[in-house]
Amino acid sequence: MPVPASLLDTLHAAFGDSACSTRDAERIAYAYDNSRRNALPDAVVFAQDHAQIEALIHACREHRVPVIARGRGTNTTGATVPVEGGVVVSFERMNRILSIDPDNRFAVVEPGVLNGDLQRALAPHGFFWPPDPTSSPWCSIGGNLACNSAGPRTVKYGSPRENTLGLRAVAGTGESFRCGTYTSKGATGYDLTRLLIGSEGTLALITEATLKLTPKPSSLRTLRATYRDVSSAAHAVARIMAQPVTPCALEFIDDVALKLAHDHGGGDVPLAGAMLMIEVDGEPETLPSAVDAVSLAAHGEGLEELRVAQTAEETQALWSARKALSPAQRTISPNKINEDVVVPVSHLPELVNGIRELSRKHDVLIVTFGHAGNGNLHVNLLPRDDAERERAHACLAEVFALVISLQGTLSGEHGIGLVKREFMPLALEPATLNLMRDVKAAFDPDGILNPGKLLP
């Protein structure tokens, strides 16, 4: 049903006419995200401060109208698609870095700050915020927190959950609260900060985040190892992660992905059974021994070549395959199904071999790459027509079943959203899901925050 006129009057008063719209242009622009799913909201508002979020949730709760928080729409699981209509609240104008405190190693930001803008602001202070998704030039901190989105550096430095000290938020009741600390240690009650991170806007809307900063290492070395087959590369990942030096990036790319990238990106991309991109960071005096330790672990059955970049230009050339992957996939399938799954690192060989078997069984092209140091792989199914799309969805269910059988989980950083809801009972037992529903009811008793997402 359409938004009541009295609610629209309240929203216009709270946000101003220029930041509250029911026009088709805005409704269409905020109806979809990078999942390519879409559903029209009834209205769109553009938040600029915390008080507006309080007013929004109070008003929408009174009228039982859904509220869907949105950053920049880079999510791939449909987490920001307003499937039940309602009001989309965009945080793109709440984009201030409120403070940077190098002495205490934290920064306070609004949710609309872009990840890349924050990293640039931190660089002169000698710090960075470890989460660095591939979409960092365009994705917002609020979106990173909503889905616990991380990126390659997670293997060494952790995800948003490990790098966020505290939050300010508004629950589905309209009540404001703060959680967490300004300190790196704290044991005062339940950890609501970590609970909200990854909750996809279903419990509360985050209006401010206190982020834990990390000193930027002064040196970095990039290595590229090619292998005879995916199994050899997967076993090398397990060896690398079993020794004391933790790389700051450890990326896996299978042979199908390499061929796509080679055809799209040219001669800098090697053709091999599989490839690992490895980065090691640290101080100049310790870096050589760290590189030696990682190199030793990378050697083993199936290794074809190990290259260490000596210059920035060589580093860029070594990364060319990884950078060419996304545009290469789009040339094959505009309807690609992009999933990220996680298994314990020692089970990676079984995962990559199992995915290869499922690709053959269902006759669907699958490209596999990702953050192998965490056991987090992006499984990209590339259907090219309706028949392949149907087979791809059947294949996907078996991919998830394989992951769960290997003690894995459905998502490492993309979240659940709309796309993976139906598979949640595969990953979590009924008692666990019931507890999650109880938590949802405590924060959002009327179910107005991002309905139709995450919980089945």
Disulfide bonds with the S-S distance in Angstrom:
none
